[in-house]
Structure formats: structure tokens, C-alpha cells
Amino acid sequence: MQTIRIDERFDRFEELLSLILTSFAYMEGRIDPPSSARALTVGALRHKAKNELAFAIADERDLLGCVFCKRETDCLYIGKLAVAPPCQGKGVGRLLLAAAERTARELGLPALRLQTRIELAANHATFVAWGFVETGRSAHPGFTRPTSIEMWKLL
């Protein structure tokens, strides 16, 4: 497996979109509101890649996972962390996390931050195992109950 930087040289955006949509498909009917991944397009991913730091993990043929990272004042925000379903639990997510941690350190940022949906308890457990701690809960616009959990990992 190799880590690939998703930047202006990256030419696999259709495959990347398919990876994200396939990875997030299990959330359909489980989370409310629905994932913003549903609205992604190849053009939107190209735009994200220009404005964020992004990485993919690939084998000889396929993209196995990806992560988009955004610099914030006091942390690196992790978004659209996706691992192909057949590759989950096989170290791809940890490789993506390692790329995000390296990037945060290179930028002089002391922490990683992410948000995960309330309903996705298995994701919460994975992030805790990776060293994240819950720091807050928030609601999407129009909701009176919490819909997301914020988690941080100090580096």
C-alpha cells in the first residue's frame, strides 16, 4: 500500500468519488440529516483538493481510502475519512490518520479534530482507539437534538 497526495497531479477523481460514496453508503437511513457526501461530485472533489490537504491509500490497482484535512487555527480538521468496505479493519484508516498526523506536525499544529455522527457508535469506538476524545456535541441547522460529536487528538 502506498500513500498518494491528492493534488493538481491527481487524476483519479471519479474513482475517488466512488470510494467515498461506497464507504459512506452504510449511513443511508441511519443518520439524520443525511451525509454531505451524497452531494459530492467530481468537480466538488477537485475543488476540495485545491483548498484542502488530501491523501489516498492505494494498492497496485485501486484506491482503498482517503482523507481530506483542513488547517484551522489550533488544529488540523479531518473530514471525509473514507475506507473501502472490504479494506476496513486492515490498517488503511491508520495509514490515513498517520498522514494527517504528519501533516499537522509539519504545519506546527498540536492536534487533530474531527466530527462524527451521533448514530455511528462503531466509528466513535474506532476514533477512541486511535487516541481521540470527545470534546463536545452539536446540532445541524434545524435540529434541536445533537447530531454530531466533536473529537480531538492531541499530538
PLY file of the C-alpha trace (Angstrom):
ply
format ascii 1.0
element vertex 155
property float x
property float y
property float z
element edge 154
property int vertex1
property int vertex2
end_header
0.00 0.00 0.00
1.16 3.50 -0.75
0.10 6.97 0.35
-0.75 9.33 -2.52
-1.14 13.08 -2.21
-4.40 14.27 -3.79
-3.39 17.49 -5.53
-3.33 19.06 -9.00
-1.48 16.00 -10.40
-4.09 13.53 -9.11
-6.18 12.15 -11.98
-8.49 9.63 -10.32
-11.33 11.83 -9.08
-14.10 9.61 -10.48
-12.64 6.64 -8.60
-12.24 8.82 -5.51
-15.90 9.85 -5.65
-16.96 6.22 -5.99
-14.77 5.27 -3.00
-16.34 7.95 -0.80
-19.91 7.17 -1.85
-19.40 3.43 -1.35
-17.72 3.97 2.03
-20.49 6.24 3.27
-23.38 4.18 1.83
-23.94 2.26 5.08
-25.03 5.54 6.70
-28.12 5.78 4.48
-31.17 5.57 6.70
-29.01 5.52 9.86
-28.08 9.19 10.22
-30.25 12.28 10.13
-29.60 14.60 8.41
-28.08 12.56 5.58
-24.34 12.75 4.95
-22.99 15.66 2.93
-21.09 13.02 0.92
-24.30 12.46 -1.04
-23.90 15.91 -2.62
-20.28 15.40 -3.73
-19.37 15.48 -7.40
-16.10 15.08 -9.26
-15.96 18.87 -9.58
-16.58 19.35 -5.87
-13.78 16.91 -5.03
-11.39 18.72 -7.38
-12.28 21.95 -5.59
-11.76 20.35 -2.16
-8.36 19.06 -3.27
-7.31 22.59 -4.25
-8.41 24.07 -0.91
-7.55 21.28 1.50
-4.75 18.79 2.06
-5.82 15.33 0.97
-4.36 11.86 0.84
-5.34 8.48 -0.56
-4.10 4.98 0.16
-3.80 2.76 -2.89
-2.62 -0.69 -3.80
-1.39 -1.62 -7.27
-4.85 -1.09 -8.80
-7.36 0.55 -6.52
-7.88 3.44 -4.15
-8.50 1.91 -0.73
-9.14 5.02 1.36
-8.88 8.79 1.54
-8.89 11.69 3.95
-9.30 15.44 3.47
-7.64 17.75 6.01
-8.19 21.45 6.60
-5.88 23.71 8.55
-7.58 25.55 11.39
-6.10 27.99 13.90
-5.24 25.42 16.55
-5.65 22.03 14.83
-5.95 20.10 11.61
-9.56 19.21 10.85
-10.11 15.73 9.41
-13.03 15.31 7.03
-14.27 12.77 4.52
-12.23 9.96 6.03
-13.30 7.02 3.89
-12.10 3.42 3.67
-13.40 0.98 1.07
-15.66 -1.54 2.86
-13.51 -4.62 2.01
-10.45 -2.82 3.45
-11.96 -1.72 6.75
-10.15 -3.10 9.78
-6.99 -3.77 7.75
-4.90 -0.72 8.64
-5.95 1.66 5.87
-7.60 4.08 8.30
-4.47 4.09 10.48
-2.32 4.94 7.45
-4.63 7.85 6.65
-4.51 9.01 10.27
-0.69 8.81 10.16
-0.68 11.05 7.06
-2.92 13.56 8.85
-0.70 13.48 11.96
2.46 14.04 9.87
0.77 16.95 8.13
-0.34 18.53 11.40
3.17 18.27 12.81
4.68 19.76 9.63
2.26 22.67 9.97
3.13 23.11 13.65
-0.39 22.20 14.78
-0.76 20.43 18.14
-3.95 18.45 17.49
-6.36 16.76 15.10
-10.11 17.44 15.20
-13.00 15.58 13.61
-16.74 15.27 13.81
-18.68 12.03 13.71
-22.39 11.42 13.75
-24.18 10.55 16.99
-25.66 7.37 15.49
-22.32 5.85 14.42
-21.17 4.20 17.67
-18.67 1.92 15.92
-16.93 4.99 14.49
-16.76 6.56 17.96
-15.06 3.42 19.28
-12.55 3.41 16.43
-11.66 7.04 16.98
-11.24 6.47 20.73
-8.93 3.52 19.95
-6.93 5.89 17.72
-6.47 8.33 20.62
-9.34 10.78 20.10
-11.50 12.04 22.96
-14.99 13.53 22.81
-14.91 17.28 23.39
-18.45 18.33 22.52
-21.72 17.73 20.73
-23.56 19.92 18.25
-26.71 20.01 16.17
-27.04 20.57 12.46
-29.19 23.56 11.47
-32.85 22.85 12.08
-32.25 20.13 14.68
-32.91 20.53 18.39
-31.01 17.38 19.39
-27.27 16.77 18.99
-26.44 15.21 15.63
-22.61 15.26 15.77
-19.85 14.52 18.22
-16.64 16.53 18.10
-13.44 14.66 18.93
-9.84 15.84 19.35
-6.50 14.07 19.43
-3.52 15.89 20.93
-0.25 15.12 19.15
0 1
1 2
2 3
3 4
4 5
5 6
6 7
7 8
8 9
9 10
10 11
11 12
12 13
13 14
14 15
15 16
16 17
17 18
18 19
19 20
20 21
21 22
22 23
23 24
24 25
25 26
26 27
27 28
28 29
29 30
30 31
31 32
32 33
33 34
34 35
35 36
36 37
37 38
38 39
39 40
40 41
41 42
42 43
43 44
44 45
45 46
46 47
47 48
48 49
49 50
50 51
51 52
52 53
53 54
54 55
55 56
56 57
57 58
58 59
59 60
60 61
61 62
62 63
63 64
64 65
65 66
66 67
67 68
68 69
69 70
70 71
71 72
72 73
73 74
74 75
75 76
76 77
77 78
78 79
79 80
80 81
81 82
82 83
83 84
84 85
85 86
86 87
87 88
88 89
89 90
90 91
91 92
92 93
93 94
94 95
95 96
96 97
97 98
98 99
99 100
100 101
101 102
102 103
103 104
104 105
105 106
106 107
107 108
108 109
109 110
110 111
111 112
112 113
113 114
114 115
115 116
116 117
117 118
118 119
119 120
120 121
121 122
122 123
123 124
124 125
125 126
126 127
127 128
128 129
129 130
130 131
131 132
132 133
133 134
134 135
135 136
136 137
137 138
138 139
139 140
140 141
141 142
142 143
143 144
144 145
145 146
146 147
147 148
148 149
149 150
150 151
151 152
152 153
153 154
